[in-house]
Amino acid sequence: DPYISGNYLVTNVRHLILTTEHITLLTCAKDSISAGYPAEPLELLNNEKDESKNFSTDTVDTILA
């Protein structure tokens, strides 16, 4: 799988030592993917109402400024 396979960074390690077994719990984070995600339309919400508006990041920055 191009989105899941690859290198991971271990962010947390926890050891559970029981009387008969030793369990290691790893929390991992992936920092990159080998292939890009497929393109999606700008607006994914409000499609059923047809009230959607397409905003670019430049437009949002000027509205919030």
All heavy atoms as a GROMACS GRO file, in nm:
protein
  504
    1ASP      N    1   0.085  -0.118   0.000
    1ASP     CA    2   0.000   0.000   0.000
    1ASP      C    3   0.089   0.124   0.000
    1ASP      O    4   0.171   0.142   0.091
    1ASP     CB    5  -0.090  -0.001   0.122
    1ASP     CG    6  -0.194   0.109   0.120
    1ASP    OD1    7  -0.177   0.206   0.045
    1ASP    OD2    8  -0.291   0.098   0.194
    2PRO      N    9   0.077   0.213  -0.099
    2PRO     CA   10   0.165   0.330  -0.105
    2PRO      C   11   0.141   0.432   0.004
    2PRO      O   12   0.224   0.517   0.030
    2PRO     CB   13   0.134   0.390  -0.242
    2PRO     CG   14  -0.003   0.342  -0.274
    2PRO     CD   15  -0.016   0.207  -0.210
    3TYR      N   16   0.025   0.426   0.072
    3TYR     CA   17  -0.005   0.522   0.177
    3TYR      C   18   0.036   0.474   0.315
    3TYR      O   19   0.063   0.554   0.404
    3TYR     CB   20  -0.154   0.556   0.177
    3TYR     CG   21  -0.203   0.603   0.042
    3TYR    CD1   22  -0.302   0.535  -0.024
    3TYR    CD2   23  -0.147   0.714  -0.020
    3TYR    CE1   24  -0.346   0.577  -0.148
    3TYR    CE2   25  -0.189   0.756  -0.143
    3TYR     CZ   26  -0.289   0.687  -0.208
    3TYR     OH   27  -0.331   0.730  -0.332
    4ILE      N   28   0.038   0.344   0.337
    4ILE     CA   29   0.067   0.290   0.470
    4ILE      C   30   0.210   0.239   0.482
    4ILE      O   31   0.272   0.250   0.588
    4ILE     CB   32  -0.033   0.177   0.504
    4ILE    CG1   33  -0.175   0.232   0.504
    4ILE    CG2   34  -0.003   0.115   0.639
    4ILE    CD1   35  -0.282   0.127   0.523
    5SER      N   36   0.267   0.183   0.377
    5SER     CA   37   0.400   0.125   0.386
    5SER      C   38   0.507   0.234   0.394
    5SER      O   39   0.484   0.349   0.358
    5SER     CB   40   0.426   0.036   0.265
    5SER     OG   41   0.423   0.112   0.148
    6GLY      N   42   0.623   0.197   0.443
    6GLY     CA   43   0.734   0.291   0.450
    6GLY      C   44   0.788   0.308   0.591
    6GLY      O   45   0.767   0.224   0.678
    7ASN      N   46   0.858   0.416   0.612
    7ASN     CA   47   0.924   0.442   0.741
    7ASN      C   48   0.829   0.508   0.839
    7ASN      O   49   0.744   0.589   0.803
    7ASN     CB   50   1.044   0.534   0.720
    7ASN     CG   51   1.149   0.469   0.633
    7ASN    OD1   52   1.166   0.349   0.635
    7ASN    ND2   53   1.219   0.550   0.556
    8TYR      N   54   0.846   0.471   0.966
    8TYR     CA   55   0.768   0.528   1.076
    8TYR      C   56   0.863   0.576   1.184
    8TYR      O   57   0.974   0.525   1.197
    8TYR     CB   58   0.673   0.423   1.136
    8TYR     CG   59   0.551   0.397   1.052
    8TYR    CD1   60   0.556   0.311   0.944
    8TYR    CD2   61   0.432   0.459   1.080
    8TYR    CE1   62   0.443   0.287   0.867
    8TYR    CE2   63   0.318   0.436   1.004
    8TYR     CZ   64   0.325   0.349   0.897
    8TYR     OH   65   0.215   0.327   0.822
    9LEU      N   66   0.820   0.671   1.262
    9LEU     CA   67   0.895   0.722   1.376
    9LEU      C   68   0.825   0.673   1.502
    9LEU      O   69   0.705   0.692   1.520
    9LEU     CB   70   0.896   0.875   1.373
    9LEU     CG   71   0.964   0.944   1.491
    9LEU    CD1   72   1.112   0.914   1.491
    9LEU    CD2   73   0.941   1.093   1.483
   10VAL      N   74   0.900   0.608   1.591
   10VAL     CA   75   0.844   0.561   1.718
   10VAL      C   76   0.838   0.680   1.812
   10VAL      O   77   0.939   0.741   1.844
   10VAL     CB   78   0.930   0.447   1.777
   10VAL    CG1   79   0.875   0.404   1.912
   10VAL    CG2   80   0.935   0.329   1.682
   11THR      N   81   0.717   0.716   1.856
   11THR     CA   82   0.700   0.832   1.942
   11THR      C   83   0.682   0.796   2.088
   11THR      O   84   0.698   0.881   2.174
   11THR     CB   85   0.579   0.916   1.897
   11THR    OG1   86   0.462   0.834   1.901
   11THR    CG2   87   0.600   0.969   1.756
   12ASN      N   88   0.648   0.670   2.116
   12ASN     CA   89   0.628   0.629   2.255
   12ASN      C   90   0.646   0.478   2.264
   12ASN      O   91   0.603   0.404   2.176
   12ASN     CB   92   0.488   0.669   2.302
   12ASN     CG   93   0.468   0.650   2.450
   12ASN    OD1   94   0.564   0.633   2.524
   12ASN    ND2   95   0.344   0.651   2.495
   13VAL      N   96   0.710   0.432   2.371
   13VAL     CA   97   0.727   0.289   2.397
   13VAL      C   98   0.682   0.262   2.539
   13VAL      O   99   0.716   0.335   2.631
   13VAL     CB  100   0.875   0.244   2.382
   13VAL    CG1  101   0.892   0.097   2.415
   13VAL    CG2  102   0.926   0.275   2.244
   14ARG      N  103   0.601   0.157   2.553
   14ARG     CA  104   0.554   0.120   2.686
   14ARG      C  105   0.569  -0.030   2.703
   14ARG      O  106   0.531  -0.107   2.614
   14ARG     CB  107   0.408   0.160   2.701
   14ARG     CG  108   0.355   0.137   2.838
   14ARG     CD  109   0.219   0.200   2.852
   14ARG     NE  110   0.172   0.177   2.987
   14ARG     CZ  111   0.047   0.185   3.024
   14ARG    NH1  112  -0.045   0.217   2.936
   14ARG    NH2  113   0.012   0.160   3.148
   15HIS      N  114   0.629  -0.071   2.814
   15HIS     CA  115   0.650  -0.213   2.842
   15HIS      C  116   0.556  -0.258   2.952
   15HIS      O  117   0.545  -0.192   3.056
   15HIS     CB  118   0.795  -0.237   2.886
   15HIS     CG  119   0.896  -0.203   2.782
   15HIS    ND1  120   0.927  -0.288   2.678
   15HIS    CD2  121   0.972  -0.093   2.763
   15HIS    CE1  122   1.017  -0.233   2.602
   15HIS    NE2  123   1.047  -0.113   2.651
   16LEU      N  124   0.489  -0.369   2.929
   16LEU     CA  125   0.406  -0.431   3.031
   16LEU      C  126   0.469  -0.566   3.065
   16LEU      O  127   0.480  -0.653   2.980
   16LEU     CB  128   0.262  -0.452   2.980
   16LEU     CG  129   0.186  -0.327   2.941
   16LEU    CD1  130   0.052  -0.365   2.879
   16LEU    CD2  131   0.164  -0.239   3.061
   17ILE      N  132   0.512  -0.580   3.188
   17ILE     CA  133   0.576  -0.704   3.231
   17ILE      C  134   0.481  -0.775   3.325
   17ILE      O  135   0.452  -0.728   3.435
   17ILE     CB  136   0.711  -0.676   3.298
   17ILE    CG1  137   0.802  -0.602   3.201
   17ILE    CG2  138   0.774  -0.806   3.347
   17ILE    CD1  139   0.930  -0.552   3.259
   18LEU      N  140   0.430  -0.887   3.277
   18LEU     CA  141   0.339  -0.968   3.356
   18LEU      C  142   0.414  -1.090   3.408
   18LEU      O  143   0.532  -1.110   3.377
   18LEU     CB  144   0.219  -1.009   3.271
   18LEU     CG  145   0.144  -0.892   3.206
   18LEU    CD1  146   0.038  -0.943   3.111
   18LEU    CD2  147   0.082  -0.802   3.312
   19THR      N  148   0.351  -1.175   3.483
   19THR     CA  149   0.420  -1.291   3.540
   19THR      C  150   0.464  -1.390   3.434
   19THR      O  151   0.566  -1.455   3.449
   19THR     CB  152   0.329  -1.362   3.643
   19THR    OG1  153   0.207  -1.398   3.578
   19THR    CG2  154   0.300  -1.273   3.762
   20THR      N  155   0.389  -1.402   3.326
   20THR     CA  156   0.424  -1.502   3.224
   20THR      C  157   0.462  -1.443   3.089
   20THR      O  158   0.504  -1.516   3.001
   20THR     CB  159   0.305  -1.598   3.202
   20THR    OG1  160   0.193  -1.521   3.161
   20THR    CG2  161   0.273  -1.674   3.329
   21GLU      N  162   0.448  -1.314   3.072
   21GLU     CA  163   0.478  -1.255   2.941
   21GLU      C  164   0.524  -1.110   2.951
   21GLU      O  165   0.506  -1.045   3.053
   21GLU     CB  166   0.355  -1.265   2.849
   21GLU     CG  167   0.233  -1.191   2.901
   21GLU     CD  168   0.112  -1.215   2.814
   21GLU    OE1  169   0.127  -1.249   2.695
   21GLU    OE2  170   0.001  -1.198   2.865
   22HIS      N  171   0.587  -1.065   2.845
   22HIS     CA  172   0.635  -0.928   2.833
   22HIS      C  173   0.571  -0.870   2.706
   22HIS      O  174   0.589  -0.921   2.597
   22HIS     CB  175   0.788  -0.928   2.823
   22HIS     CG  176   0.846  -0.793   2.796
   22HIS    ND1  177   0.965  -0.776   2.733
   22HIS    CD2  178   0.801  -0.668   2.823
   22HIS    CE1  179   0.991  -0.647   2.722
   22HIS    NE2  180   0.893  -0.580   2.775
   23ILE      N  181   0.498  -0.760   2.721
   23ILE     CA  182   0.430  -0.696   2.609
   23ILE      C  183   0.491  -0.558   2.587
   23ILE      O  184   0.508  -0.481   2.681
   23ILE     CB  185   0.278  -0.682   2.637
   23ILE    CG1  186   0.217  -0.820   2.660
   23ILE    CG2  187   0.210  -0.609   2.522
   23ILE    CD1  188   0.074  -0.814   2.708
   24THR      N  189   0.524  -0.528   2.463
   24THR     CA  190   0.577  -0.396   2.427
   24THR      C  191   0.474  -0.327   2.339
   24THR      O  192   0.433  -0.379   2.235
   24THR     CB  193   0.710  -0.409   2.351
   24THR    OG1  194   0.803  -0.481   2.430
   24THR    CG2  195   0.766  -0.273   2.318
   25LEU      N  196   0.431  -0.207   2.380
   25LEU     CA  197   0.336  -0.128   2.304
   25LEU      C  198   0.410  -0.011   2.239
   25LEU      O  199   0.477   0.066   2.308
   25LEU     CB  200   0.225  -0.073   2.395
   25LEU     CG  201   0.143  -0.178   2.470
   25LEU    CD1  202   0.052  -0.110   2.570
   25LEU    CD2  203   0.062  -0.257   2.372
   26LEU      N  204   0.397   0.002   2.109
   26LEU     CA  205   0.463   0.109   2.035
   26LEU      C  206   0.359   0.205   1.980
   26LEU      O  207   0.259   0.163   1.923
   26LEU     CB  208   0.544   0.053   1.919
   26LEU     CG  209   0.657  -0.042   1.951
   26LEU    CD1  210   0.717  -0.098   1.823
   26LEU    CD2  211   0.763   0.027   2.034
   27THR      N  212   0.382   0.334   1.996
   27THR     CA  213   0.303   0.437   1.930
   27THR      C  214   0.392   0.495   1.821
   27THR      O  215   0.501   0.544   1.849
   27THR     CB  216   0.260   0.547   2.029
   27THR    OG1  217   0.188   0.487   2.136
   27THR    CG2  218   0.174   0.650   1.961
   28CYS      N  219   0.343   0.486   1.698
   28CYS     CA  220   0.425   0.528   1.584
   28CYS      C  221   0.354   0.637   1.505
   28CYS      O  222   0.232   0.646   1.506
   28CYS     CB  223   0.451   0.409   1.493
   28CYS     SG  224   0.537   0.274   1.574
   29ALA      N  225   0.434   0.718   1.436
   29ALA     CA  226   0.380   0.824   1.351
   29ALA      C  227   0.449   0.817   1.216
   29ALA      O  228   0.569   0.794   1.207
   29ALA     CB  229   0.403   0.961   1.414
   30LYS      N  230   0.372   0.837   1.111
   30LYS     CA  231   0.427   0.838   0.976
   30LYS      C  232   0.442   0.984   0.934
   30LYS      O  233   0.348   1.062   0.945
   30LYS     CB  234   0.332   0.765   0.882
   30LYS     CG  235   0.388   0.750   0.743
   30LYS     CD  236   0.323   0.632   0.675
   30LYS     CE  237   0.382   0.608   0.540
   30LYS     NZ  238   0.522   0.576   0.541
   31ASP      N  239   0.558   1.019   0.884
   31ASP     CA  240   0.583   1.159   0.851
   31ASP      C  241   0.573   1.189   0.703
   31ASP      O  242   0.575   1.304   0.662
   31ASP     CB  243   0.718   1.204   0.904
   31ASP     CG  244   0.835   1.131   0.839
   31ASP    OD1  245   0.812   1.030   0.773
   31ASP    OD2  246   0.948   1.177   0.857
   32SER      N  247   0.558   1.087   0.619
   32SER     CA  248   0.548   1.113   0.476
   32SER      C  249   0.487   0.991   0.407
   32SER      O  250   0.477   0.884   0.465
   32SER     CB  251   0.685   1.143   0.416
   32SER     OG  252   0.769   1.030   0.430
   33ILE      N  253   0.448   1.008   0.281
   33ILE     CA  254   0.398   0.898   0.201
   33ILE      C  255   0.478   0.893   0.072
   33ILE      O  256   0.533   0.993   0.027
   33ILE     CB  257   0.247   0.911   0.172
   33ILE    CG1  258   0.215   1.043   0.103
   33ILE    CG2  259   0.166   0.896   0.298
   33ILE    CD1  260   0.073   1.056   0.057
   34SER      N  261   0.485   0.773   0.011
   34SER     CA  262   0.567   0.761  -0.111
   34SER      C  263   0.494   0.811  -0.235
   34SER      O  264   0.557   0.854  -0.330
   34SER     CB  265   0.607   0.614  -0.130
   34SER     OG  266   0.492   0.533  -0.142
   35ALA      N  267   0.360   0.806  -0.235
   35ALA     CA  268   0.283   0.856  -0.348
   35ALA      C  269   0.180   0.955  -0.296
   35ALA      O  270   0.125   0.937  -0.188
   35ALA     CB  271   0.213   0.740  -0.418
   36GLY      N  272   0.153   1.058  -0.372
   36GLY     CA  273   0.057   1.159  -0.330
   36GLY      C  274  -0.086   1.107  -0.330
   36GLY      O  275  -0.120   1.014  -0.403
   37TYR      N  276  -0.170   1.166  -0.247
   37TYR     CA  277  -0.310   1.130  -0.244
   37TYR      C  278  -0.379   1.182  -0.369
   37TYR      O  279  -0.339   1.283  -0.426
   37TYR     CB  280  -0.378   1.190  -0.120
   37TYR     CG  281  -0.336   1.125   0.009
   37TYR    CD1  282  -0.256   1.192   0.100
   37TYR    CD2  283  -0.377   0.996   0.039
   37TYR    CE1  284  -0.217   1.132   0.219
   37TYR    CE2  285  -0.338   0.935   0.157
   37TYR     CZ  286  -0.259   1.003   0.247
   37TYR     OH  287  -0.221   0.943   0.363
   38PRO      N  288  -0.486   1.117  -0.414
   38PRO     CA  289  -0.557   1.165  -0.532
   38PRO      C  290  -0.617   1.304  -0.508
   38PRO      O  291  -0.653   1.338  -0.395
   38PRO     CB  292  -0.670   1.064  -0.553
   38PRO     CG  293  -0.645   0.952  -0.459
   38PRO     CD  294  -0.542   0.996  -0.360
   39ALA      N  295  -0.628   1.382  -0.614
   39ALA     CA  296  -0.683   1.517  -0.603
   39ALA      C  297  -0.831   1.512  -0.568
   39ALA      O  298  -0.903   1.422  -0.610
   39ALA     CB  299  -0.664   1.591  -0.734
   40GLU      N  300  -0.875   1.608  -0.487
   40GLU     CA  301  -1.015   1.618  -0.449
   40GLU      C  302  -1.066   1.757  -0.487
   40GLU      O  303  -0.988   1.851  -0.497
   40GLU     CB  304  -1.031   1.598  -0.298
   40GLU     CG  305  -0.996   1.459  -0.253
   40GLU     CD  306  -1.022   1.438  -0.105
   40GLU    OE1  307  -1.080   1.528  -0.041
   40GLU    OE2  308  -0.984   1.334  -0.055
   41PRO      N  309  -1.196   1.770  -0.504
   41PRO     CA  310  -1.250   1.904  -0.534
   41PRO      C  311  -1.228   1.998  -0.416
   41PRO      O  312  -1.210   1.953  -0.303
   41PRO     CB  313  -1.398   1.879  -0.559
   41PRO     CG  314  -1.428   1.748  -0.497
   41PRO     CD  315  -1.299   1.669  -0.499
   42LEU      N  316  -1.230   2.127  -0.442
   42LEU     CA  317  -1.206   2.226  -0.337
   42LEU      C  318  -1.309   2.219  -0.227
   42LEU      O  319  -1.278   2.231  -0.110
   42LEU     CB  320  -1.204   2.366  -0.396
   42LEU     CG  321  -1.087   2.399  -0.488
   42LEU    CD1  322  -1.104   2.538  -0.547
   42LEU    CD2  323  -0.956   2.390  -0.412
   43GLU      N  324  -1.434   2.203  -0.261
   43GLU     CA  325  -1.542   2.204  -0.163
   43GLU      C  326  -1.606   2.066  -0.154
   43GLU      O  327  -1.656   2.015  -0.252
   43GLU     CB  328  -1.648   2.308  -0.202
   43GLU     CG  329  -1.764   2.317  -0.107
   43GLU     CD  330  -1.724   2.366   0.031
   43GLU    OE1  331  -1.639   2.456   0.040
   43GLU    OE2  332  -1.776   2.313   0.129
   44LEU      N  333  -1.601   2.006  -0.037
   44LEU     CA  334  -1.660   1.875  -0.017
   44LEU      C  335  -1.790   1.883   0.063
   44LEU      O  336  -1.868   1.789   0.064
   44LEU     CB  337  -1.562   1.784   0.058
   44LEU     CG  338  -1.431   1.757  -0.014
   44LEU    CD1  339  -1.338   1.674   0.074
   44LEU    CD2  340  -1.456   1.686  -0.145
   45LEU      N  341  -1.815   1.994   0.131
   45LEU     CA  342  -1.934   2.009   0.212
   45LEU      C  343  -2.041   2.087   0.137
   45LEU      O  344  -2.012   2.160   0.042
   45LEU     CB  345  -1.900   2.080   0.343
   45LEU     CG  346  -1.793   2.014   0.429
   45LEU    CD1  347  -1.759   2.102   0.547
   45LEU    CD2  348  -1.838   1.877   0.474
   46ASN      N  349  -2.164   2.075   0.181
   46ASN     CA  350  -2.279   2.150   0.126
   46ASN      C  351  -2.308   2.118  -0.020
   46ASN      O  352  -2.372   2.197  -0.088
   46ASN     CB  353  -2.260   2.301   0.141
   46ASN     CG  354  -2.251   2.342   0.286
   46ASN    OD1  355  -2.319   2.285   0.371
   46ASN    ND2  356  -2.166   2.438   0.314
   47ASN      N  357  -2.264   2.005  -0.069
   47ASN     CA  358  -2.293   1.971  -0.208
   47ASN      C  359  -2.440   1.940  -0.229
   47ASN      O  360  -2.496   1.970  -0.334
   47ASN     CB  361  -2.209   1.851  -0.253
   47ASN     CG  362  -2.064   1.889  -0.271
   47ASN    OD1  363  -2.034   2.004  -0.296
   47ASN    ND2  364  -1.975   1.793  -0.261
   48GLU      N  365  -2.504   1.880  -0.127
   48GLU     CA  366  -2.645   1.846  -0.144
   48GLU      C  367  -2.735   1.969  -0.145
   48GLU      O  368  -2.841   1.969  -0.203
   48GLU     CB  369  -2.691   1.749  -0.035
   48GLU     CG  370  -2.692   1.807   0.106
   48GLU     CD  371  -2.557   1.805   0.176
   48GLU    OE1  372  -2.461   1.755   0.118
   48GLU    OE2  373  -2.549   1.855   0.289
   49LYS      N  374  -2.694   2.079  -0.084
   49LYS     CA  375  -2.773   2.202  -0.082
   49LYS      C  376  -2.738   2.294  -0.198
   49LYS      O  377  -2.804   2.393  -0.223
   49LYS     CB  378  -2.751   2.277   0.050
   49LYS     CG  379  -2.797   2.202   0.171
   49LYS     CD  380  -2.768   2.283   0.296
   49LYS     CE  381  -2.802   2.207   0.420
   49LYS     NZ  382  -2.767   2.283   0.541
   50ASP      N  383  -2.628   2.263  -0.265
   50ASP     CA  384  -2.577   2.345  -0.374
   50ASP      C  385  -2.552   2.489  -0.330
   50ASP      O  386  -2.577   2.583  -0.402
   50ASP     CB  387  -2.670   2.342  -0.495
   50ASP     CG  388  -2.597   2.387  -0.622
   50ASP    OD1  389  -2.473   2.381  -0.624
   50ASP    OD2  390  -2.665   2.428  -0.716
   51GLU      N  391  -2.506   2.504  -0.206
   51GLU     CA  392  -2.471   2.635  -0.152
   51GLU      C  393  -2.319   2.646  -0.135
   51GLU      O  394  -2.270   2.731  -0.064
   51GLU     CB  395  -2.538   2.657  -0.017
   51GLU     CG  396  -2.688   2.657  -0.023
   51GLU     CD  397  -2.751   2.662   0.116
   51GLU    OE1  398  -2.676   2.670   0.214
   51GLU    OE2  399  -2.873   2.658   0.124
   52SER      N  400  -2.247   2.558  -0.199
   52SER     CA  401  -2.102   2.555  -0.179
   52SER      C  402  -2.035   2.673  -0.249
   52SER      O  403  -2.082   2.724  -0.350
   52SER     CB  404  -2.045   2.424  -0.232
   52SER     OG  405  -2.069   2.414  -0.370
   53LYS      N  406  -1.927   2.716  -0.190
   53LYS     CA  407  -1.846   2.822  -0.247
   53LYS      C  408  -1.702   2.774  -0.247
   53LYS      O  409  -1.657   2.713  -0.151
   53LYS     CB  410  -1.857   2.951  -0.165
   53LYS     CG  411  -1.997   3.008  -0.164
   53LYS     CD  412  -2.004   3.131  -0.079
   53LYS     CE  413  -2.146   3.184  -0.076
   53LYS     NZ  414  -2.158   3.299   0.013
   54ASN      N  415  -1.630   2.798  -0.351
   54ASN     CA  416  -1.491   2.758  -0.359
   54ASN      C  417  -1.402   2.872  -0.312
   54ASN      O  418  -1.412   2.984  -0.360
   54ASN     CB  419  -1.454   2.720  -0.503
   54ASN     CG  420  -1.527   2.596  -0.548
   54ASN    OD1  421  -1.558   2.510  -0.467
   54ASN    ND2  422  -1.553   2.586  -0.676
   55PHE      N  423  -1.319   2.842  -0.214
   55PHE     CA  424  -1.227   2.940  -0.160
   55PHE      C  425  -1.085   2.890  -0.178
   55PHE      O  426  -1.055   2.773  -0.156
   55PHE     CB  427  -1.251   2.962  -0.010
   55PHE     CG  428  -1.380   3.031   0.021
   55PHE    CD1  429  -1.488   2.960   0.067
   55PHE    CD2  430  -1.392   3.168   0.004
   55PHE    CE1  431  -1.607   3.023   0.097
   55PHE    CE2  432  -1.510   3.232   0.033
   55PHE     CZ  433  -1.618   3.160   0.079
   56SER      N  434  -0.996   2.977  -0.217
   56SER     CA  435  -0.855   2.944  -0.218
   56SER      C  436  -0.795   2.992  -0.086
   56SER      O  437  -0.857   3.068  -0.012
   56SER     CB  438  -0.784   3.013  -0.336
   56SER     OG  439  -0.778   3.152  -0.313
   57THR      N  440  -0.676   2.948  -0.055
   57THR     CA  441  -0.612   2.991   0.069
   57THR      C  442  -0.584   3.142   0.067
   57THR      O  443  -0.589   3.206   0.171
   57THR     CB  444  -0.480   2.916   0.091
   57THR    OG1  445  -0.398   2.929  -0.024
   57THR    CG2  446  -0.507   2.768   0.119
   58ASP      N  447  -0.560   3.198  -0.050
   58ASP     CA  448  -0.539   3.343  -0.059
   58ASP      C  449  -0.666   3.419  -0.023
   58ASP      O  450  -0.662   3.520   0.047
   58ASP     CB  451  -0.493   3.382  -0.199
   58ASP     CG  452  -0.360   3.321  -0.236
   58ASP    OD1  453  -0.279   3.299  -0.142
   58ASP    OD2  454  -0.338   3.294  -0.355
   59THR      N  455  -0.780   3.369  -0.069
   59THR     CA  456  -0.907   3.434  -0.039
   59THR      C  457  -0.936   3.429   0.110
   59THR      O  458  -0.977   3.529   0.170
   59THR     CB  459  -1.021   3.367  -0.116
   59THR    OG1  460  -0.990   3.365  -0.254
   59THR    CG2  461  -1.153   3.438  -0.094
   60VAL      N  462  -0.915   3.315   0.172
   60VAL     CA  463  -0.940   3.299   0.315
   60VAL      C  464  -0.848   3.390   0.394
   60VAL      O  465  -0.889   3.454   0.491
   60VAL     CB  466  -0.924   3.152   0.357
   60VAL    CG1  467  -0.932   3.138   0.508
   60VAL    CG2  468  -1.030   3.066   0.289
   61ASP      N  469  -0.721   3.400   0.353
   61ASP     CA  470  -0.627   3.486   0.424
   61ASP      C  471  -0.670   3.633   0.420
   61ASP      O  472  -0.658   3.705   0.517
   61ASP     CB  473  -0.486   3.473   0.367
   61ASP     CG  474  -0.424   3.338   0.402
   61ASP    OD1  475  -0.472   3.275   0.499
   61ASP    OD2  476  -0.328   3.298   0.335
   62THR      N  477  -0.723   3.676   0.307
   62THR     CA  478  -0.766   3.817   0.297
   62THR      C  479  -0.895   3.841   0.375
   62THR      O  480  -0.913   3.949   0.429
   62THR     CB  481  -0.785   3.859   0.151
   62THR    OG1  482  -0.879   3.772   0.089
   62THR    CG2  483  -0.654   3.855   0.075
   63ILE      N  484  -0.983   3.743   0.383
   63ILE     CA  485  -1.106   3.758   0.461
   63ILE      C  486  -1.074   3.766   0.609
   63ILE      O  487  -1.131   3.846   0.682
   63ILE     CB  488  -1.203   3.640   0.432
   63ILE    CG1  489  -1.254   3.649   0.290
   63ILE    CG2  490  -1.319   3.640   0.531
   63ILE    CD1  491  -1.333   3.528   0.246
   64LEU      N  492  -0.980   3.684   0.655
   64LEU     CA  493  -0.946   3.679   0.798
   64LEU      C  494  -0.857   3.794   0.841
   64LEU      O  495  -0.847   3.822   0.960
   64LEU     CB  496  -0.880   3.546   0.831
   64LEU     CG  497  -0.968   3.422   0.814
   64LEU    CD1  498  -0.887   3.297   0.842
   64LEU    CD2  499  -1.090   3.428   0.902
   65ALA      N  500  -0.794   3.861   0.747
   65ALA     CA  501  -0.701   3.968   0.784
   65ALA      C  502  -0.772   4.093   0.827
   65ALA      O  503  -0.883   4.119   0.811
   65ALA     CB  504  -0.608   3.998   0.668
   0.00000   0.00000   0.00000
